[in-house]
């Protein structure tokens, strides 16, 4: 078994274990389970960082995005709970993801994708805004704009290549859409009082998040000279 294969397996196992620990936490058994749950959360992202070689520009930017994602993961842990810090970390992560993806050429298809992404981001913000704390309104609005931009860059890739683009458009697009789904669930959990904060929403948040990062990482690993470096 190669190092890369082993790393993928470890990342998957850590993600499943983190999500599984949440089921026990909901039953009200803190202590060791709480420690395991918190400790495991950033580990899959750390492993994805290891998997990325640094021989091409898209991979370098993707690696930096993963680094800031892991910082955001830690800041959003219940034991840390620095929401604005986590939001800022993921904002920077998406800036690096956009740098890795490159902006698409403006074709009719990419303009349609842009309109859909912008409409979804605006719609989510308008829906959540009445329940967002005053000091978080601008940060949340700015974050909605950056993740919508990232989704536009990724989903437009099958229709419009760019010089710095990652060469696997479908995994990239699916990864971005899953990232949007994860953040949408997280936003609903935090700001929509009608959404139950139980295991179901947590499972949706973390499963789509880990899948999104893995797909983006896998697409980046196929780019440039670094392909297969650590196999």
Beta strands, then each sheet from edge to edge (+ up, - down):
end
